[in-house]
Amino acid sequence: MAVSYNSAIFLIVSLLSISFTLTIVKADLVSDVCSKAQKPALCLSALNADPRCKGANLEGLATISIDISQKNAQTVRDLVNTLLKQATDPKLKTRYDSCLENYNDAVDDLGELPGFLKSKDYLGLNVHASAAFDGPTTCDDNFSETPPAEAPQLKDASDKLQGLIDIILVISNLLKDAFVKDHAGAIKVETKKSDFFKVKQRNNKSVKKFASRFQMEQIDLPPGADDWVIQAFTQGLNPQSSLASQ
């Protein structure tokens, strides 16, 4: 009974440790993303407030940040529309009318992001997120030189939206870098594969030495390469060897 009890305790402790480790890993992912954002506090607050954040990977966080930014952009666009209707100053009406166009463009650009994410076009994701970011900044620029001033509530809303879209930009860059790294690894494997098929058994070399050379070359290969390694070995055998004739 003592052995069984101790085993059970060990199993429970192990499971708790694994659970704690996974929680830390996911928390670190959000922290890592937000540490690179323009507004880290806003990033942490926005992502952690969404229940989907728990257990999400980078693509999951991208989906969450896109959803949050879309909803926020639509809200700010509604605010601009309201301010436009309330404005009496002709110059102010012109500026809000221009802002409304800017936010319409931003909403449209954000609406295209899920498609880029789904197709793993992380460069396109980044480019269109940058275009969406330009919407609120361009609106702000309309008020930067001469009166009338931008409504404080719009300026605050614009700053928040820029911070939210910036999260998408951070994640898209991380996804892009990871994709390039993985792709580079795949190219390395293909190059190694090509080199493998060039290895041939010389007339004066035994099968044993030929096999030993193959084993040395195989050290850097990833799992799952066995099939074409065997094929390359077979094709590399000297036709005059006894093994090749079998």
Backbone bond lengths (Angstrom), bond angles and torsions (degrees), N, CA, C in turn:
res aa  C-N    CA-C-N  psi(-1)  N-CA   C-N-CA  omega(-1)  CA-C   N-CA-C  phi
1 M - - - 1.464 - - 1.528 111.76 -
2 A 1.374 115.25 -35.89 1.452 119.59 -178.34 1.522 111.18 -63.41
3 V 1.348 115.75 -40.77 1.470 119.75 179.43 1.515 110.85 -64.59
4 S 1.323 115.67 -43.75 1.464 121.16 179.84 1.524 110.57 -62.53
5 Y 1.312 117.07 -42.14 1.463 121.71 -179.29 1.531 110.33 -64.58
6 N 1.348 116.20 -46.38 1.460 120.50 -179.91 1.522 111.42 -62.95
7 S 1.333 115.51 -37.90 1.470 119.73 178.59 1.520 110.59 -63.83
8 A 1.329 115.37 -41.51 1.467 120.03 179.76 1.519 111.13 -63.83
9 I 1.344 115.75 -42.38 1.462 119.96 178.63 1.524 110.37 -62.61
10 F 1.342 116.06 -42.74 1.460 120.63 179.81 1.526 111.13 -61.86
11 L 1.339 116.42 -41.69 1.456 121.50 -179.70 1.520 110.83 -64.05
12 I 1.329 117.14 -43.85 1.469 121.37 -179.40 1.522 110.44 -63.41
13 V 1.333 116.20 -45.22 1.460 120.62 179.68 1.525 110.61 -62.73
14 S 1.331 116.81 -40.41 1.465 121.21 179.40 1.522 111.11 -62.68
15 L 1.337 115.91 -44.67 1.469 120.25 -179.45 1.517 111.13 -64.50
16 L 1.332 115.85 -41.15 1.459 119.58 178.33 1.522 110.83 -63.33
17 S 1.331 116.25 -39.24 1.466 121.16 179.15 1.517 111.08 -64.11
18 I 1.345 115.76 -43.09 1.465 120.27 178.81 1.518 110.40 -63.47
19 S 1.338 116.59 -44.72 1.461 121.27 179.74 1.518 110.84 -60.56
20 F 1.353 115.65 -44.09 1.457 120.28 179.68 1.521 110.83 -63.36
21 T 1.338 116.22 -41.83 1.464 121.14 -179.77 1.521 110.83 -62.44
22 L 1.346 117.41 -44.73 1.466 120.93 -179.94 1.518 110.58 -62.23
23 T 1.344 116.79 -39.71 1.461 120.90 179.26 1.519 110.27 -62.58
24 I 1.351 115.53 -42.95 1.456 119.93 179.68 1.523 110.99 -63.65
25 V 1.347 116.48 -41.76 1.468 120.88 -179.41 1.516 110.44 -60.40
26 K 1.350 117.28 -46.83 1.458 120.67 -178.74 1.521 110.65 -66.89
27 A 1.336 116.42 -40.38 1.458 119.82 178.60 1.526 110.00 -63.17
28 D 1.324 116.87 -38.84 1.448 121.30 179.63 1.520 111.58 -66.19
29 L 1.327 118.03 -32.47 1.455 121.39 178.52 1.527 110.02 -64.12
30 V 1.320 116.90 -47.15 1.473 121.01 177.68 1.526 109.73 -62.71
31 S 1.329 116.35 -43.73 1.467 120.43 179.91 1.521 111.05 -63.23
32 D 1.330 115.99 -39.56 1.460 120.36 -179.87 1.521 110.53 -64.70
33 V 1.335 116.58 -44.62 1.469 120.77 177.80 1.525 110.42 -61.12
34 C 1.318 116.20 -49.40 1.466 120.76 -174.22 1.523 112.84 -70.63
35 S 1.336 116.59 -25.17 1.465 119.19 177.26 1.524 111.51 -67.54
36 K 1.332 116.35 -20.20 1.464 121.83 -179.23 1.528 111.56 -96.87
37 A 1.323 117.50 -5.74 1.464 121.59 -176.46 1.528 111.48 -81.63
38 Q 1.327 116.02 158.70 1.464 121.18 177.43 1.524 111.45 -66.26
39 K 1.329 115.78 -34.94 1.458 121.15 -179.37 1.528 108.82 -124.80
40 P 1.336 117.99 82.39 1.466 121.67 -175.43 1.526 113.99 -56.42
41 A 1.316 117.32 -41.00 1.470 120.42 -178.41 1.522 110.88 -64.63
42 L 1.320 117.00 -42.58 1.465 121.45 177.95 1.524 110.04 -64.27
43 C 1.313 116.34 -41.63 1.466 121.93 179.41 1.524 110.62 -59.90
44 L 1.320 117.39 -50.33 1.471 121.46 -179.71 1.516 111.11 -61.67
45 S 1.322 116.33 -43.73 1.461 120.84 -179.02 1.525 111.55 -64.14
46 A 1.335 116.54 -44.47 1.470 121.20 -176.82 1.526 111.43 -67.58
47 L 1.325 116.95 -46.66 1.464 119.82 -176.58 1.530 111.93 -71.58
48 N 1.314 116.65 -44.65 1.466 119.61 -177.32 1.527 113.11 -69.85
49 A 1.342 116.81 -19.67 1.470 120.05 178.45 1.526 111.46 -75.48
50 D 1.333 116.80 -16.82 1.471 120.27 -179.74 1.527 109.25 -92.97
51 P 1.348 117.84 122.95 1.476 120.25 -178.13 1.527 113.66 -61.87
52 R 1.329 117.63 -21.37 1.460 120.44 178.56 1.519 112.50 -70.18
53 C 1.321 116.12 -14.72 1.457 120.85 -178.31 1.521 111.30 -64.18
54 K 1.338 116.76 -30.87 1.454 121.00 -178.48 1.532 109.80 -65.61
55 G 1.311 116.30 118.66 1.454 120.93 178.87 1.515 114.86 81.40
56 A 1.337 118.47 4.33 1.469 120.53 -177.28 1.518 111.38 -78.56
57 N 1.335 115.61 144.62 1.457 120.63 172.00 1.528 108.49 -91.25
58 L 1.325 117.67 -170.74 1.463 120.52 -177.37 1.526 112.51 -60.40
59 E 1.339 117.01 -42.06 1.462 119.54 179.49 1.527 110.56 -66.39
60 G 1.334 116.20 -36.26 1.461 119.94 176.32 1.514 111.33 -63.87
61 L 1.321 116.98 -42.30 1.465 120.54 177.54 1.529 110.93 -65.98
62 A 1.323 116.58 -33.36 1.467 120.01 176.54 1.524 110.30 -63.55
63 T 1.332 115.90 -44.53 1.473 120.24 178.80 1.527 110.65 -59.99
64 I 1.314 115.99 -44.45 1.467 120.99 -179.63 1.527 110.53 -62.80
65 S 1.313 117.03 -47.43 1.468 120.53 -177.62 1.531 111.60 -65.84
66 I 1.329 116.73 -34.48 1.468 120.06 176.52 1.527 110.09 -65.87
67 D 1.333 116.64 -46.38 1.472 120.78 179.61 1.531 110.97 -58.83
68 I 1.332 115.94 -45.78 1.462 120.50 -178.99 1.531 110.35 -62.83
69 S 1.310 116.76 -44.06 1.466 121.35 -178.75 1.526 111.76 -66.00
70 Q 1.336 116.66 -39.52 1.470 120.04 178.43 1.524 111.08 -61.19
71 K 1.313 116.06 -48.78 1.464 120.04 -179.36 1.523 111.03 -62.76
72 N 1.322 115.99 -41.31 1.462 119.87 -179.37 1.518 111.42 -66.94
73 A 1.332 116.94 -41.01 1.464 120.85 179.61 1.525 111.38 -63.06
74 Q 1.324 116.74 -39.53 1.457 120.67 177.73 1.519 111.21 -64.86
75 T 1.335 116.20 -37.57 1.466 120.86 178.48 1.528 110.77 -66.00
76 V 1.333 116.55 -43.01 1.467 120.19 179.54 1.532 110.25 -67.41
77 R 1.317 116.45 -37.52 1.475 119.33 176.98 1.517 110.59 -61.15
78 D 1.319 117.15 -41.07 1.467 120.86 177.06 1.524 110.81 -62.58
79 L 1.341 116.42 -38.36 1.471 120.81 177.78 1.521 110.47 -63.06
80 V 1.338 116.65 -44.04 1.467 120.83 179.32 1.529 110.41 -62.07
81 N 1.310 116.16 -40.96 1.466 120.70 179.19 1.520 110.71 -62.41
82 T 1.325 116.31 -40.20 1.464 121.03 178.32 1.525 110.47 -65.83
83 L 1.327 117.34 -45.12 1.466 121.51 179.62 1.526 110.73 -63.51
84 L 1.319 116.78 -35.62 1.463 121.17 178.55 1.523 110.41 -64.01
85 K 1.307 116.94 -43.04 1.464 121.21 -179.82 1.524 112.01 -68.13
86 Q 1.324 116.61 -30.07 1.462 120.92 -177.69 1.525 112.79 -85.03
87 A 1.314 117.27 -19.37 1.471 121.25 -174.65 1.527 111.33 -69.82
88 T 1.333 115.24 140.07 1.476 121.21 177.10 1.526 111.27 -114.92
89 D 1.315 115.90 -25.94 1.462 121.31 177.82 1.532 108.76 -70.91
90 P 1.346 118.44 123.41 1.480 121.00 -178.45 1.536 113.24 -56.24
91 K 1.351 115.78 -40.88 1.460 119.47 -179.75 1.527 110.57 -66.01
92 L 1.332 116.09 -39.50 1.464 120.90 179.56 1.526 110.32 -66.72
93 K 1.348 115.62 -40.37 1.472 119.15 178.52 1.529 110.47 -62.76
94 T 1.327 116.58 -39.57 1.468 120.73 179.20 1.521 110.92 -62.95
95 R 1.334 115.50 -41.43 1.463 119.41 -178.77 1.533 111.72 -69.04
96 Y 1.323 116.25 -40.78 1.467 118.59 178.49 1.526 111.25 -69.69
97 D 1.311 115.93 -31.68 1.462 119.42 176.54 1.531 109.92 -65.30
98 S 1.329 115.95 -40.41 1.461 120.66 176.63 1.531 110.13 -65.49
99 C 1.343 116.68 -40.24 1.462 121.32 178.70 1.532 111.44 -62.83
100 L 1.311 115.38 -38.78 1.459 119.06 179.74 1.524 110.12 -61.53
101 E 1.310 116.07 -40.12 1.472 120.17 176.61 1.529 110.52 -64.59
102 N 1.334 115.74 -40.91 1.481 120.15 178.23 1.520 111.41 -60.21
103 Y 1.326 116.38 -44.14 1.467 120.01 -177.98 1.526 112.08 -74.67
104 N 1.322 117.12 -29.58 1.471 119.37 173.08 1.531 110.04 -62.31
105 D 1.331 115.56 -42.50 1.467 120.21 178.08 1.527 110.79 -64.10
106 A 1.343 115.95 -41.13 1.466 120.06 -179.42 1.523 111.06 -63.48
107 V 1.324 116.67 -43.14 1.465 121.01 178.28 1.521 110.49 -62.15
108 D 1.334 116.73 -41.54 1.469 120.82 178.87 1.537 110.95 -63.80
109 D 1.324 116.21 -44.23 1.472 119.88 -179.86 1.526 111.19 -64.01
110 L 1.319 116.70 -41.91 1.465 120.31 178.52 1.530 111.10 -64.87
111 G 1.334 116.01 -32.90 1.460 120.33 179.64 1.521 112.93 -66.61
112 E 1.324 117.10 -21.56 1.466 120.79 -179.93 1.530 112.68 -87.01
113 L 1.314 116.92 -13.37 1.464 119.91 -173.34 1.530 114.75 -64.68
114 P 1.359 119.62 -40.24 1.471 117.99 179.68 1.529 113.07 -56.94
115 G 1.325 117.15 -34.93 1.458 120.47 179.16 1.521 112.04 -65.59
116 F 1.335 116.17 -41.82 1.467 119.98 177.91 1.528 110.73 -65.48
117 L 1.332 115.94 -39.66 1.463 119.81 179.55 1.522 110.82 -65.47
118 K 1.324 116.70 -43.20 1.466 121.16 -179.05 1.519 111.66 -62.41
119 S 1.328 116.28 -38.47 1.471 120.62 -178.69 1.533 112.15 -85.91
120 K 1.330 115.69 2.02 1.473 122.24 -179.38 1.530 112.10 61.33
121 D 1.322 115.77 29.60 1.460 120.94 174.10 1.529 107.26 -89.37
122 Y 1.318 115.67 80.71 1.461 120.42 -173.50 1.524 112.20 -72.82
123 L 1.323 117.54 -26.30 1.462 120.28 175.20 1.528 109.66 -68.57
124 G 1.350 116.02 -45.64 1.464 119.99 176.81 1.521 111.25 -61.57
125 L 1.326 116.10 -38.64 1.466 121.38 177.02 1.519 110.11 -58.78
126 N 1.322 115.99 -45.27 1.457 120.71 -178.66 1.524 111.78 -67.06
127 V 1.320 116.44 -43.25 1.469 121.18 -178.28 1.527 111.20 -62.70
128 H 1.327 116.75 -45.62 1.465 119.57 -177.73 1.528 112.06 -75.43
129 A 1.322 117.71 -28.74 1.461 120.06 173.13 1.528 109.87 -66.78
130 S 1.330 116.49 -38.32 1.466 120.81 176.83 1.530 110.56 -63.84
131 A 1.341 115.74 -38.96 1.467 119.96 177.63 1.520 110.86 -64.16
132 A 1.343 116.19 -40.15 1.465 120.37 177.73 1.526 110.60 -65.38
133 F 1.324 116.92 -36.53 1.467 122.39 178.61 1.529 110.61 -61.85
134 D 1.338 115.91 -33.20 1.466 120.45 -178.92 1.530 112.64 -66.73
135 G 1.344 117.46 -23.08 1.463 120.47 -178.57 1.523 113.02 -57.93
136 P 1.328 118.17 -61.73 1.467 119.19 -179.88 1.523 113.46 -65.63
137 T 1.334 117.94 -34.19 1.471 118.92 -179.65 1.533 111.01 -67.43
138 T 1.333 116.51 -38.12 1.469 120.57 178.37 1.517 110.57 -66.33
139 C 1.330 115.93 -39.37 1.464 120.25 176.79 1.522 109.97 -60.75
140 D 1.326 117.40 -45.53 1.468 120.97 179.00 1.524 111.31 -59.97
141 D 1.341 116.01 -38.63 1.468 120.48 -178.07 1.525 112.01 -62.56
142 N 1.333 116.64 -25.88 1.469 120.03 179.04 1.520 111.97 -61.49
143 F 1.338 116.38 -24.03 1.467 121.06 -174.94 1.529 112.28 -108.90
144 S 1.309 117.45 7.97 1.468 120.13 -169.00 1.524 115.13 -78.83
145 E 1.330 118.41 -20.27 1.462 118.94 -171.63 1.527 114.08 -106.61
146 T 1.308 117.51 -52.74 1.471 119.70 -174.82 1.527 110.57 -129.74
147 P 1.341 117.24 156.47 1.472 120.32 174.68 1.533 109.68 -62.18
148 P 1.333 117.25 160.58 1.472 128.02 3.70 1.532 112.05 -76.84
149 A 1.340 115.37 155.35 1.455 121.04 -175.93 1.526 111.87 -81.78
150 E 1.295 114.32 159.77 1.470 121.70 175.39 1.519 109.77 -69.62
151 A 1.324 117.18 138.63 1.468 120.82 177.99 1.529 109.44 -59.02
152 P 1.343 117.97 133.66 1.471 121.15 -177.31 1.527 113.11 -54.97
153 Q 1.344 116.16 -39.32 1.462 118.38 -178.53 1.527 111.75 -67.06
154 L 1.341 116.81 -30.45 1.459 120.09 177.22 1.527 110.46 -73.85
155 K 1.332 116.93 -40.12 1.462 120.64 178.45 1.524 110.62 -61.53
156 D 1.324 116.78 -42.89 1.468 120.83 178.44 1.527 111.05 -64.23
157 A 1.333 115.32 -42.80 1.468 120.29 -179.41 1.529 110.53 -66.30
158 S 1.318 115.85 -37.56 1.471 120.91 178.38 1.529 110.53 -64.48
159 D 1.324 116.53 -44.75 1.472 120.77 179.63 1.527 110.66 -60.69
160 K 1.326 116.31 -41.50 1.463 120.25 -179.55 1.526 110.84 -65.61
161 L 1.334 116.36 -44.13 1.465 119.33 -179.28 1.528 110.93 -63.37
162 Q 1.315 116.89 -40.60 1.462 119.71 177.43 1.528 110.80 -60.29
163 G 1.338 115.84 -39.52 1.455 120.03 178.14 1.513 112.41 -65.39
164 L 1.324 116.87 -36.89 1.465 121.01 179.98 1.525 111.48 -71.37
165 I 1.330 116.06 -42.77 1.470 119.20 179.01 1.525 110.57 -66.49
166 D 1.320 115.61 -32.35 1.469 119.17 177.80 1.524 111.63 -60.69
167 I 1.330 117.76 -31.28 1.471 120.94 176.81 1.530 109.83 -61.46
168 I 1.326 116.31 -41.08 1.463 120.86 177.81 1.527 109.72 -62.20
169 L 1.327 116.27 -41.73 1.463 120.23 -179.97 1.533 111.16 -63.25
170 V 1.325 116.10 -41.47 1.467 120.10 178.52 1.528 110.42 -61.96
171 I 1.338 116.12 -48.20 1.468 120.53 -177.82 1.524 111.10 -66.24
172 S 1.330 117.19 -39.73 1.470 119.88 -179.96 1.522 110.66 -63.41
173 N 1.330 117.16 -36.50 1.465 120.12 177.06 1.527 111.36 -67.09
174 L 1.332 116.45 -40.37 1.465 120.29 177.86 1.527 110.69 -64.56
175 L 1.334 116.51 -42.22 1.464 120.93 178.47 1.523 110.62 -65.17
176 K 1.309 115.59 -41.32 1.476 120.24 179.99 1.527 110.56 -63.12
177 D 1.333 116.32 -44.22 1.467 120.26 179.86 1.531 111.28 -64.19
178 A 1.340 116.09 -40.99 1.468 120.26 179.93 1.527 110.40 -65.83
179 F 1.331 116.55 -39.25 1.466 121.08 179.57 1.527 110.64 -64.28
180 V 1.332 116.25 -44.06 1.464 120.78 179.93 1.524 109.93 -63.05
181 K 1.334 116.26 -41.15 1.461 120.57 -179.98 1.529 110.78 -63.68
182 D 1.338 116.39 -45.47 1.460 120.49 179.05 1.524 111.07 -64.73
183 H 1.337 115.78 -40.89 1.460 120.31 -179.25 1.518 110.56 -65.05
184 A 1.335 115.87 -38.78 1.458 120.14 178.14 1.525 110.44 -63.17
185 G 1.345 116.00 -37.02 1.457 120.52 176.99 1.517 111.70 -64.23
186 A 1.326 115.92 -39.31 1.470 120.35 179.40 1.522 110.76 -66.13
187 I 1.334 116.34 -38.93 1.460 120.52 177.97 1.523 109.93 -64.15
188 K 1.327 116.06 -39.47 1.462 120.78 179.06 1.532 110.74 -62.01
189 V 1.346 116.03 -41.88 1.471 120.53 179.32 1.525 110.30 -64.45
190 E 1.347 116.77 -42.97 1.463 120.10 -179.97 1.530 111.09 -63.91
191 T 1.338 115.53 -38.47 1.461 119.53 177.55 1.525 110.55 -64.54
192 K 1.324 115.25 -43.01 1.458 120.68 178.64 1.524 110.38 -62.79
193 K 1.337 115.68 -39.24 1.460 120.28 178.80 1.519 110.54 -62.27
194 S 1.326 115.31 -43.90 1.460 119.81 179.26 1.527 110.68 -61.77
195 D 1.335 116.00 -41.39 1.469 120.07 179.33 1.531 111.13 -64.63
196 F 1.334 116.36 -36.09 1.459 121.13 -179.08 1.521 111.14 -59.69
197 F 1.325 116.10 -42.04 1.458 120.19 -176.41 1.531 112.23 -74.38
198 K 1.330 116.31 -7.57 1.460 120.30 176.51 1.533 111.91 -90.22
199 V 1.328 116.08 -13.36 1.463 120.35 -178.54 1.529 109.39 -75.40
200 K 1.321 115.85 121.39 1.463 120.90 -178.41 1.537 110.23 -125.71
201 Q 1.312 114.89 148.87 1.468 120.45 176.84 1.524 109.04 -79.16
202 R 1.308 115.27 122.47 1.464 119.17 179.49 1.533 110.32 -77.67
203 N 1.332 113.63 160.60 1.470 118.93 -177.03 1.516 112.75 -61.16
204 N 1.338 115.77 -33.07 1.460 119.19 -175.75 1.529 113.05 -95.42
205 K 1.357 117.65 8.71 1.458 121.62 -179.24 1.522 110.00 -109.17
206 S 1.340 114.51 138.45 1.464 119.63 178.26 1.518 110.44 -76.94
207 V 1.338 115.91 162.00 1.462 121.38 176.16 1.524 110.39 -60.50
208 K 1.338 115.74 -35.33 1.457 120.28 -179.34 1.522 111.02 -62.35
209 K 1.340 117.31 -44.30 1.457 120.64 179.85 1.533 110.91 -69.98
210 F 1.319 115.51 -35.87 1.464 120.21 177.41 1.532 110.16 -63.24
211 A 1.332 116.69 -42.51 1.456 121.74 179.02 1.524 110.86 -66.58
212 S 1.329 116.51 -37.28 1.458 121.57 178.86 1.532 110.48 -63.52
213 R 1.324 116.16 -40.13 1.467 120.58 177.38 1.531 110.71 -63.50
214 F 1.315 115.93 -40.34 1.454 120.53 178.77 1.528 111.24 -63.22
215 Q 1.310 116.33 -40.43 1.458 120.21 179.63 1.522 110.87 -62.99
216 M 1.317 118.13 -38.63 1.461 122.30 178.23 1.535 110.55 -65.13
217 E 1.318 116.24 -42.63 1.468 121.29 179.83 1.523 111.52 -66.97
218 Q 1.322 116.19 -27.35 1.462 121.63 -173.04 1.532 113.21 -79.80
219 I 1.318 117.33 -11.18 1.462 121.60 -173.93 1.529 112.11 -57.79
220 D 1.336 117.10 -42.35 1.465 121.17 -174.72 1.523 113.91 -86.84
221 L 1.312 117.59 4.91 1.458 119.63 -176.66 1.520 111.36 -81.28
222 P 1.365 117.32 147.27 1.455 120.87 177.53 1.521 110.64 -77.36
223 P 1.353 117.49 166.09 1.469 120.29 175.90 1.526 110.78 -61.32
224 G 1.309 116.85 149.56 1.459 120.68 176.12 1.506 114.25 93.18
225 A 1.347 117.35 4.22 1.465 120.22 -177.98 1.521 112.50 -94.40
226 D 1.317 117.78 4.18 1.464 121.28 -172.54 1.526 113.30 -58.92
227 D 1.334 116.92 -41.32 1.468 120.25 -174.92 1.522 112.09 -58.39
228 W 1.332 117.25 -51.93 1.459 117.75 -177.40 1.523 112.60 -78.18
229 V 1.337 117.83 -18.77 1.465 120.17 173.46 1.527 109.42 -66.95
230 I 1.337 116.41 -43.84 1.470 121.34 177.86 1.524 110.27 -62.94
231 Q 1.328 116.00 -41.47 1.457 120.22 179.36 1.533 110.70 -63.55
232 A 1.352 115.95 -43.66 1.463 120.14 179.38 1.528 111.32 -64.65
233 F 1.331 116.24 -38.86 1.464 121.03 179.08 1.528 110.32 -63.04
234 T 1.329 115.19 -44.97 1.463 120.19 -178.93 1.522 111.38 -63.64
235 Q 1.337 116.00 -43.83 1.464 119.92 -179.35 1.525 112.19 -70.47
236 G 1.357 115.84 -24.79 1.453 119.22 -178.25 1.514 114.27 -82.57
237 L 1.321 116.02 -12.17 1.464 119.27 -179.76 1.528 111.09 -64.72
238 N 1.301 114.92 140.56 1.464 120.56 175.57 1.538 108.29 -66.79
239 P 1.336 117.78 127.04 1.480 120.26 -179.15 1.528 113.50 -55.32
240 Q 1.339 115.50 -20.69 1.453 119.44 -178.90 1.531 113.25 -83.46
241 S 1.383 115.46 -10.74 1.464 117.45 -178.26 1.510 110.49 -76.48
242 S 1.323 114.60 151.90 1.482 119.81 -177.25 1.511 111.22 -66.41
243 L 1.348 117.65 -31.12 1.468 121.54 -178.73 1.512 110.83 -70.71
244 A 1.350 117.16 -37.44 1.466 121.11 -178.26 1.506 111.15 -68.48
245 S 1.314 118.35 -28.50 1.455 121.82 -177.06 1.511 112.45 -81.52
246 Q 1.346 117.70 -7.22 1.480 119.82 -178.36 1.514 111.21 -81.78
